[in-house]
Amino acid sequence: MKKLIVLVVAILATTQIFANDKNTKETSEQKLRNEIALLLDRPEIRLESNEIKANIEFILNAKGEIVILTVDSEKQAIEQYVKSRLNYKKVNTDAIKTGNKVFKIKLKVLNPEA
């Protein structure tokens, strides 16, 4: 399927990453969001509807790898796609120093043919 990349544009547009110190955390969390958007680029998922949404929860381990906790979506293919693209992928960000913080991201997959 060509160009579900619109997904990546809208992917993390509504990121829900909460921070205690907004001045220093925003930049590292924004970098993390951008890295995740790159990892989720160019999905090849066939959609029956115009869009599918998913809520992703993850943590960063001590090695700087993304560990997916949950992917809540109405379509199993989205869950498998997110896990295959993100789980245990290393990211370069200062957000690693946050400890056991759970990050939450809203994902929207748009159908380019609609």
Secondary structure, 3 states (H helix, E strand, C coil): CCCCCHHHHHHCCCEECCCCCHHHHHHHHHHHHHHHHHHCCCCCCCCCCCEEEEEEEEEECCCCEEEEEEEEECCHHHHHHHHHHHCCCECCCHHHHHCCCCEEEEEEEECCCC
